[in-house]
Amino acid sequence: MGRLAGADGAILRTIALITTVPNEPLAKIHDRMPVIVRHDDVETWIGEDADAAAGLMVSAPDTYLRAWAVGRAVGDVRNDGPELLAPINLPAGPDE
């Protein structure tokens, strides 16, 4: 998280979400995915060697993340709770 002075001088807390091309499983869902920096690579990521840090901006291995369909309630910020992550069954599409 970074801090930046706004036009009125107030300190703003900011973040940047860096994305890359998706791995194969996530490509079925979206055209990009977040860059995931492994704990062992944090020093390289925040270090002074920009080329070394850039080398970490790759897709996560296909087995690193899991994905499943969830209900529409997850898209409403007023909803909260673990039940939002419960898998749902989708009808088979033309690609299946």
N, C-alpha and C positions, 0 to 999 in steps of 0.2 A: 504494500500500500504506500502510495506517495502522498506528499502534501504540496499544494500549489496555492499561491495567493490569487484570490479572485479579483475582479475589477474594483470591488469595494475594499480590498485589502484583507478581507476575511480569509482564513485558511480553509481550503477545500481538501477533503480527503478523496483521493482518486485512485483508481486502479486501471490497468490495461490488461485486457484479455487477448492474448496472442493466439492466433489460430493457424492451422496448417491443413494440408489436404487430409481427408479422412482415411483411416485404415479401411480394409475391405468390409468388415461388419457394419461400421458406422456410415459408410458410403451409401448404404441402402436407406438411410434415414436423412442424411444431410450432406451438403457439399463441402463441409469443413468440420474440424474438430479442434478442441483446445490443445495447445502444446502442453504436454505433461512432463515436467522436469523431475527426474528421479532424485531422491534424497542425496544419493552419492554424487550427483552432478550439480548441486546447488552452488558450490564454490566456483565452479566454472561458469555457471549462469550469471552470477553476480560479480564475477571478476572483471579485469580490465581488458581481456582478450576477446574482442567482439567476434572475431572469426570462430573462436572456440565455442562461444555462446551460440552463435548462429548454427553451428553444427548440431546443436541440441534441438533445433526447431524442426523435428520430424514427427511423423505419425507414431502413435503408441503401437506396440505389437498387437496383432489381432486378438490375442488371448488376454490382453490387459484389462479390457472393459467388457461389461455385459450390457445388453439392451433388451427391453421387452415392452410391449404395448401396455399403456395405462389408460385409465378413463379420462374423460374431458375435464373432470373437476381439478386435475392437477394444473390446468392452465389458468385458474382463477386465484389471484393472490389472496383472496379472503379465506381460502381453504388452507388447512394445515393439519398434518397428522400422518402417521405411517401408512394408514389405509390408502392414501393417494398413490403409493408405490405398488399396490397390489396388481399383479398381472391380470390382463383381460384377454379373452379370446376374440380374435378378429376373423371375419369371414375370409375365406381363401380368395386371393386376388388372381389376376390373369397370369402372373409370373410364377404361381405356385402350383 
